[in-house]
């Protein structure tokens, strides 16, 4: 049974910073990778919940450009989890109408991982029930620089003039060119920072900083957050009429 949230417009885009896997593991005297594995299970849970709660777009921050600073063993373990997830979930995602996209700079990723990403995108390309975007080797500043370079090259080649640069044109050169901006951003683990996640796209997004660590984030918490979100008045810089 779907939760009637009465959110308008019909498109609702939720973006989540999945924080707290390591903290969850440390609290239980477990290896950090155990926390990441539990976090991967939570992704499956929240994707299913999104399908049941009329969420049309879900974007998950899986690995940032700064996460390469972590230990080599942790990075290798995370990449292994990404591979495992794509292999085990591809058929379920296809059957459930989930369209998967990846954003971020793929140049530093292993070729075998990139191949899995490309295959999953191709496999689910015609789905439209839920648009699942996974930010992998993603950083907001890095994305803005890459977009700026794309536009600069077009100006150099006379495809564009300086006066052609608008907010819309810049947005169309970002990784998220075909996605609506997030309506709601959720960050788990109680940290109150945006961590370089979709800074351009989230200029007018609503934020929730949830205390639960990502492995403990569940459908019930998610429902309550969405219920509260629907009560907010979104002004986009304007003053609401009385």
Protein Blocks (a to p, Z undefined) as FASTA:
>chain_A
ZZdehpacfbdcdddddehklmmmmmnopafklmmmmmmmmmmmmmmmmmmnopabdcdd
fbcfklmmpcfklmmmmmmmmmmmmmmmmmmmmmnopacddedjfklpcfklmmmmmmmm
mmmmmgckbccdddehiafklmmmmmmmmmmmmmmnopacfklpcfklmmmmmmklmbcc
dfbdcdehhiaceklpakllmmmaccdddfbdfklpcfklmmmmmmmmmmpccekhpacd
ZZ
